[in-house]
Amino acid sequence: MKGLLAHLHAPIYQTRLRVLTELILPYLHEGDSILDVGCGNGTLGAKLASAAAGKGLSVKVSGLERFPRGGEPIPVSSYSGGRFPFDDRTFDVVILADVLHHELDPDALLRECARVGRRYLVIKDHQLAGPLAKARVSLIDWAANAPYGVKCLYRYNRPAEWNAILHDLSLTTEGLYSSIDLYPPFFNLLFGRKLQYLAICRIPES
Ligand SMILES: C[S@@+](CC[C@H](N)C(=O)[O-])C[C@H]1O[C@@H](n2cnc3c(N)ncnc32)[C@H](O)[C@@H]1O
């Protein structure tokens, strides 16, 4: 069952990687250091680095994981949760892609990301918007994570909750995408669009 799910999910995941890379790339600068928090298999970070190279930009991407999988295409640091093993403002860009809804204490995780970041905090997650949103997002969350043993909490924010979270952290958005064509057409209709959320947040000076 897990193998079948992973097989079915693979082409959907590839489209997701391409779309997210296209959306994040314009915000990267030459020489950026990027931390991909909850990097999983590390392919998003690796794809961003190669897409940046294709645009003539050299960026350095590393990952931070609670449960490293091994064999990732980027260097990955392991930690057991709580405070990140990095000084304040270490990275130009911090990415949290589909991690917050797996975390029991998302506020603390966000604060750590904002602490170690200098310019942008990129948040990709889900949002509850549209008909049967909770059921649809729970299904795609389960299907995407069950093959890799990642625990799902089935807790997602509504758009107003996302706004409040960013406001509490004094994060302003330079890019806000609240409907994303993240998957191939049929899957996108069911699981993409308004269920997907991406915010490129400016990190305050201090
Ligand atoms: C759905 S996967 C997303 C993987 C990757 N970011 C991507 O977009 O392909 C969520 C990952 O977040 C990791 N994770 C969950 N909570 C975490 C935390 N507090 N710190 C670091 N990683 C965490 C999980 O181990 C899992 O690999």
The ligand as an SDF file (V2000), in Angstrom:
LIG
                    3D

 27 29  0  0  0  0  0  0  0  0999 V2000
    5.3830   16.9580    4.5090 C   0  0  0  0  0  0  0  0  0  0  0  0
    7.0730   16.8160    4.8360 S   0  0  0  0  0  0  0  0  0  0  0  0
    7.6730   18.1500    3.8370 C   0  0  0  0  0  0  0  0  0  0  0  0
    9.0680   17.9130    3.3340 C   0  0  0  0  0  0  0  0  0  0  0  0
    9.6560   19.0510    2.5040 C   0  0  0  0  0  0  0  0  0  0  0  0
    9.6320   20.3050    3.2210 N   0  0  0  0  0  0  0  0  0  0  0  0
    8.9510   19.2090    1.2030 C   0  0  0  0  0  0  0  0  0  0  0  0
    8.3160   20.2370    0.9800 O   0  0  0  0  0  0  0  0  0  0  0  0
    9.0340   18.3090    0.3740 O   0  0  0  0  0  0  0  0  0  0  0  0
    7.2300   17.4680    6.4920 C   0  0  0  0  0  0  0  0  0  0  0  0
    8.6170   17.2810    7.0740 C   0  0  0  0  0  0  0  0  0  0  0  0
    8.7590   18.1370    8.2020 O   0  0  0  0  0  0  0  0  0  0  0  0
    9.5170   17.4550    9.1820 C   0  0  0  0  0  0  0  0  0  0  0  0
    9.2520   18.1210   10.4600 N   0  0  0  0  0  0  0  0  0  0  0  0
    8.1000   18.1380   11.1750 C   0  0  0  0  0  0  0  0  0  0  0  0
    8.2290   18.9200   12.2630 N   0  0  0  0  0  0  0  0  0  0  0  0
    9.4770   19.4200   12.2240 C   0  0  0  0  0  0  0  0  0  0  0  0
   10.2180   20.3210   13.0520 C   0  0  0  0  0  0  0  0  0  0  0  0
    9.7110   20.8470   14.1570 N   0  0  0  0  0  0  0  0  0  0  0  0
   11.4890   20.6430   12.6910 N   0  0  0  0  0  0  0  0  0  0  0  0
   12.0360   20.1240   11.5770 C   0  0  0  0  0  0  0  0  0  0  0  0
   11.3930   19.2580   10.7550 N   0  0  0  0  0  0  0  0  0  0  0  0
   10.1340   18.9220   11.0730 C   0  0  0  0  0  0  0  0  0  0  0  0
    9.0580   16.0200    9.0710 C   0  0  0  0  0  0  0  0  0  0  0  0
   10.0240   15.1380    9.6060 O   0  0  0  0  0  0  0  0  0  0  0  0
    8.9050   15.8740    7.5510 C   0  0  0  0  0  0  0  0  0  0  0  0
   10.0750   15.4040    6.9350 O   0  0  0  0  0  0  0  0  0  0  0  0
  1  2  1  0
  2  3  1  0
  2 10  1  0
  3  4  1  0
  4  5  1  0
  5  6  1  0
  5  7  1  0
  7  8  2  0
  7  9  1  0
 10 11  1  0
 11 12  1  0
 11 26  1  0
 12 13  1  0
 13 14  1  0
 13 24  1  0
 14 15  1  0
 14 23  1  0
 15 16  2  0
 16 17  1  0
 17 18  1  0
 17 23  2  0
 18 19  1  0
 18 20  2  0
 20 21  1  0
 21 22  2  0
 22 23  1  0
 24 25  1  0
 24 26  1  0
 26 27  1  0
M  CHG  2   2   1   9  -1
M  END
$$$$
